[in-house]
Amino acid sequence: MAAAAALELRLLAPLAAPAVVVYMLIIVMSSATQIFCGQLGNVQLAASSLGNNGIQVFAYGLMLGMGSAVETLCGQAYGAGRHEMLGVYLQRSAVLLTAAGVPLAALYACSERVLLLLGQSPEISRAAAGFARGLIPQIFAYAANFPIQKFLQAQSIVAPSAAVLAASFALHLPLSWAAVRVLGLGLPGAALALSATWWVLVAGQFAYIVRSPRCAATWTGFTWAAFHDLAAFARLSAASAVMLALEVWYFQVLILLAGMLPDPQIALDALTVCTSIQSWVFMISVGFNAAASVRVGNELGAGNPRSAAFSTWMVTALSAIIAAIAGVVVILLRDKLSYIFTQGEAVSRAVSDLCPLLVGTIVLCGIQPVLSGVAVGCGWQALVAYINIGCYYLIGLPLGVLLGFKFDYGIKVLLILDIPQFDTHSVDFSVVESTGKGIVGRHDWRDAHPNTYFNMDHIQNRLEQGGTVTAFPCRAVENTNSSKGRRQQSKRQATINLVSSFDP
């Protein structure tokens, strides 16, 4: 097994490392926009923060969630050797996400009224609405970017996305400076600069797809097939959106709760420090999330369930170990961490007091995103959506509110809220085998292949019923047009051979 583990790590590393860079750069890009807005004044900083962390995150979670349907279908199609279907799925997802962007654009346009209804101050609401209107083009950039990103990930092509994003970020800084400081466009200018940067990212990635020989078999041009079977694709996209958006929106609720606690300024400052630390560690886990989704989807599509199971255990263990190391570092530096963000003694004491809970959430968050990535690779978004509703909103929030407001746990409640939702995730991922679709720990991976989207029985049933199919199964065929593709195929086949006796 040691040899198989070493080979699996060599397959995971090129996927996880660039994915971590991508998600971290996205955070840094939004933070840079807020810094430019903060130079305009406190109201503008508050408005941009509300626009970024409130309005924008709402759209980001929805679009990223819907886009993960491409991750499932493209991953399994690539593993099954149906390379030409990847381009169809990319276009189909872009069509649906663009349609979903229309009502979101309307929400952005009337965001001032929405913010006022939520109790925000008129001055900040007016400024945040101006910022949000500048982000409307970004919505449709999301609609193109996420399908493109997942299309590339399914083929284990992640580094080019990271390189294009790094170049886009380098352009974003002078563009934001020119919009805010030179042209004096204020908050709308900063938002438009961010939107333009996202469109540069989309253009760069799409140019790579069109011109790279690595995508020659998977991108065959625009096709009317993108408009076929939209209803079925929409169902998977909706389940994906609910699965991920419920996680993203959950943390927005935490911010609202922090403002309701006694001494809200200290509570918000301490929460900001803790969540900032947590988010950087979380991005590492999100990188492993992408790697897990690709590896599991590819192997299931190729009919190698044991390899999918082995990959699941490997990536989960690796992410957990890294998160545990980060937790040890945090606990050792508990009295000094807050001074990176602020010099306040009261905030420092609050953060130090929260560190044991923070370490717990860091370690647990090192595992949960990976499990979600496995679920996406298997196409279990609908099931996980139900789990998320139960974990986050039926157990996590009520329990946290009870502990925080009834039993005076204060700011600790906001980190306690992370723990029950993960524990319930663990239980649910283990016990849902009774539904016939057990996940991860208790799942019978030998029966996983018949549940993939490229199963012969499923296709034969569709044909017998007079229906149509969009893909046909075949044995895994890697794109071996390049030496890199041949090396990857060799590594993967070696792993398959080594784990042939692995029984999860």
SULLIN-V142422 format. One record per residue. RES is the residue in one small letter. OMEGA is omega as a letter, one per 30 degrees, with the letter a starting at -180 (none if undefined). BURIAL is + if it has 24 or more other C-alpha atoms within 12 Angstrom, else -. Layout:
RES_OMEGA_BURIAL, RES_OMEGA_BURIAL
//
This chain:
m_a_-, a_l_-, a_l_-, a_l_+, a_l_+, a_l_-, l_l_+, e_l_+, l_l_+, r_l_+, l_a_+, l_a_+, a_l_+, p_l_+, l_a_+, a_a_+, a_l_+, p_l_+, a_l_+, v_l_+, v_a_+, v_a_+, y_l_+, m_l_+, l_l_+, i_l_+, i_a_+, v_a_+, m_l_+, s_l_+, s_l_+, a_l_+, t_l_+, q_l_+, i_l_+, f_l_+, c_l_+, g_l_-, q_a_-, l_a_+, g_a_-, n_l_-, v_l_+, q_l_+, l_l_+, a_a_+, a_l_+, s_l_+, s_l_+, l_l_+, g_a_+, n_a_+, n_l_+, g_a_+, i_a_+, q_a_+, v_l_+, f_a_+, a_a_+, y_a_+, g_a_+, l_a_+, m_l_+, l_l_+, g_l_+, m_a_+, g_a_+, s_l_+, a_l_+, v_l_+, e_l_+, t_a_+, l_a_+, c_l_+, g_a_+, q_l_+, a_l_+, y_l_+, g_l_+, a_l_+, g_l_+, r_a_+, h_a_+, e_a_+, m_a_+, l_l_+, g_l_+, v_a_+, y_l_+, l_a_+, q_a_+, r_l_+, s_l_+, a_l_+, v_a_+, l_a_+, l_l_+, t_l_+, a_l_-, a_a_+, g_a_+, v_l_-, p_l_-, l_l_+, a_l_+, a_l_-, l_l_+, y_a_+, a_a_+, c_a_+, s_l_+, e_l_+, r_a_-, v_a_-, l_l_+, l_l_-, l_l_-, l_l_-, g_l_-, q_a_+, s_a_-, p_a_-, e_a_-, i_l_+, s_a_+, r_a_+, a_l_+, a_l_+, a_l_+, g_l_+, f_a_+, a_l_+, r_l_+, g_l_+, l_a_+, i_l_+, p_l_+, q_l_+, i_a_+, f_l_+, a_l_+, y_a_+, a_l_+, a_a_+, n_a_+, f_l_+, p_l_+, i_a_+, q_a_+, k_l_+, f_l_+, l_a_+, q_a_+, a_l_+, q_a_+, s_l_+, i_a_+, v_a_+, a_l_+, p_l_+, s_l_+, a_a_+, a_l_-, v_l_+, l_l_+, a_l_+, a_l_+, s_l_+, f_l_+, a_l_-, l_a_+, h_a_+, l_l_+, p_l_-, l_l_+, s_l_+, w_a_+, a_a_-, a_a_+, v_a_+, r_a_-, v_a_-, l_l_-, g_a_-, l_l_+, g_a_+, l_l_+, p_l_+, g_l_+, a_l_+, a_l_+, l_l_+, a_l_+, l_l_+, s_l_+, a_l_+, t_l_+, w_l_+, w_l_+, v_l_+, l_l_+, v_a_+, a_a_+, g_l_+, q_a_+, f_l_+, a_l_-, y_a_+, i_a_+, v_a_-, r_a_-, s_l_-, p_l_-, r_a_+, c_a_+, a_a_-, a_a_+, t_l_+, w_a_+, t_l_-, g_a_-, f_a_-, t_l_-, w_l_-, a_l_+, a_a_+, f_l_-, h_l_-, d_a_-, l_a_+, a_l_-, a_l_-, f_l_+, a_l_+, r_l_-, l_l_+, s_l_+, a_l_+, a_l_+, s_a_+, a_l_+, v_a_+, m_a_+, l_a_+, a_l_+, l_l_+, e_a_+, v_a_+, w_a_+, y_a_+, f_l_+, q_l_+, v_l_+, l_l_+, i_l_+, l_l_+, l_l_+, a_l_+, g_l_+, m_a_-, l_l_+, p_a_-, d_a_-, p_a_-, q_l_-, i_a_+, a_a_+, l_l_+, d_l_+, a_l_+, l_l_+, t_l_+, v_a_+, c_a_+, t_l_+, s_l_+, i_a_+, q_a_+, s_l_+, w_l_+, v_a_+, f_a_+, m_l_+, i_l_+, s_l_+, v_l_+, g_l_+, f_l_+, n_l_+, a_a_+, a_a_+, a_a_+, s_a_+, v_a_+, r_a_+, v_l_+, g_l_+, n_a_+, e_l_+, l_l_+, g_a_+, a_a_+, g_l_+, n_a_+, p_l_+, r_l_+, s_l_+, a_l_+, a_a_+, f_l_+, s_l_+, t_a_+, w_a_+, m_a_+, v_l_+, t_l_+, a_a_+, l_l_+, s_l_+, a_l_+, i_l_-, i_l_+, a_l_+, a_l_+, i_l_-, a_l_+, g_l_+, v_l_-, v_a_-, v_a_+, i_l_+, l_a_-, l_a_-, r_a_+, d_a_+, k_a_+, l_a_+, s_a_+, y_l_-, i_a_-, f_a_-, t_l_-, q_a_-, g_l_-, e_a_-, a_l_-, v_l_+, s_l_+, r_l_+, a_l_+, v_l_+, s_l_+, d_a_+, l_a_+, c_l_+, p_l_+, l_l_+, l_l_+, v_l_+, g_a_+, t_l_+, i_a_+, v_a_+, l_l_+, c_l_+, g_a_+, i_a_+, q_l_+, p_l_+, v_l_+, l_l_+, s_l_+, g_l_+, v_l_+, a_l_+, v_l_+, g_a_+, c_a_+, g_a_+, w_a_+, q_a_+, a_l_+, l_a_+, v_l_+, a_l_+, y_l_+, i_a_+, n_l_+, i_a_+, g_a_+, c_a_+, y_a_+, y_l_+, l_l_-, i_a_+, g_a_+, l_l_+, p_l_+, l_l_+, g_l_+, v_l_+, l_a_-, l_a_-, g_a_+, f_a_-, k_a_-, f_l_-, d_l_-, y_l_+, g_a_+, i_l_+, k_a_+, v_a_+, l_l_+, l_l_+, i_a_+, l_l_+, d_a_+, i_a_+, p_a_+, q_l_+, f_a_+, d_l_+, t_l_+, h_a_+, s_l_+, v_a_-, d_l_+, f_a_+, s_a_-, v_a_-, v_l_+, e_a_-, s_l_-, t_a_-, g_l_-, k_a_+, g_a_+, i_l_+, v_a_+, g_a_+, r_a_+, h_l_+, d_a_+, w_l_+, r_l_+, d_a_+, a_a_+, h_l_+, p_a_+, n_a_+, t_a_+, y_a_+, f_a_+, n_a_+, m_a_-, d_l_-, h_a_-, i_l_+, q_l_-, n_l_-, r_a_-, l_a_-, e_l_-, q_l_-, g_a_-, g_l_-, t_l_-, v_a_+, t_a_+, a_l_+, f_a_+, p_l_+, c_a_+, r_a_+, a_l_+, v_l_+, e_l_+, n_a_+, t_l_-, n_a_-, s_l_-, s_l_-, k_l_-, g_l_-, r_l_-, r_l_-, q_l_+, q_a_+, s_l_-, k_a_+, r_l_+, q_l_+, a_l_-, t_l_+, i_a_+, n_a_-, l_a_-, v_a_+, s_l_-, s_a_-, f_a_-, d_a_-, p_none_-
//
